[in-house]
């Protein structure tokens, strides 16, 4: 029985090709791509077809790309508070991952 050959592409909802790989002798392909901007994406695998098999596509899969940057909390305290005119004020700041 023949096995599909050719290539398969991973395509997002805007028809941006994220990855194209050649099928191996078993009809499988594996590859990697770099996650883009943060957001929710819908991707499909698009098979180009060959002389024995028609082109086809997978069911869509939704995935989320999170921001590489983390949120922080910033805490500020002043001492003394309240202060009198002319007092020296110490400001203490703490920045931590949220």
N, C-alpha and C positions, 0 to 999 in steps of 0.2 A: 504494500500500500504506500503511495507517495506521501511525503511529509512536506508541509508548506515550507517554502524558502523565501528569501528576500529580506525585507526589513520591516521593522515596527517602530512607530514613533509615539512618544508620549506628548499629548497636545493639551493645552489648557483651554478654558472657555472662550478665550479671545483668539484661538487658532495659533497661538505661539507654540512653536515646537520646542519642548524642553529637553528632549533626548531622542536620538535615533540610533537604533542598534540593529545589527544583522542577526537573523535567526541562525541558531546552530543546527546541526544535523538532526536534532530531535524536535525542532520547531520552537525552541526556547530562546529567549534573549534576556540578558541582565545588564543593567548599566546604572550610572548615577548621574544626578544633575544637582546643581546648586539651588537651594531655596531662594526665591526672590524676595521682593518686598513683603512686609507683614500683611496678612489678609487671608481671606478664605478663597480657595481655588477649587475648581471642578476640572478633573483631568480624565482623559480617555486614552486607551492604547489604540492606535490606528494601524492596521496591517495593510500594506500596499498591494498585496496579491502577487501571484506569479502565473506561469503558463498553465498550471493545473488548478489553482485556487483563486476564487474571487477575493477582492478586498473586503475587509470587515473591521468592526470596531468593538471595543469592550463596553460594558456598562460604565457610566461615569462614576468616579470616586471623588468625594469631597475631602480635602485636607486643609489644615490651617498652618500658616507660617506665623510664628510668634516673633516679636521684636527681639533682636539680639541684646538690646539694652534692657536692663531691669529698672523698675521704678524705685524711687528712694523716698524716705521720709527725712525731713530736715526739721530739727528741733532747736529752738533758740531760747536762751534764758539770759536775763540781764540782772546784775547784782551791783548795787542795791536797786530795788524797784518797789516802791517809788524812790526817786532820788531828789536831792536838793540841788539847786543851782550851784555849779562849781564842783560837785562831787565827781570823783573818778568812777566810771562805770566799767564793769567787767562783763564782756559778752562771751557766752559759751555756746558753741554750736556743735551739734551731733548730727552726722549724716550716716544713715544706715539703709541697707537693702530693705525694701518694703515686703 
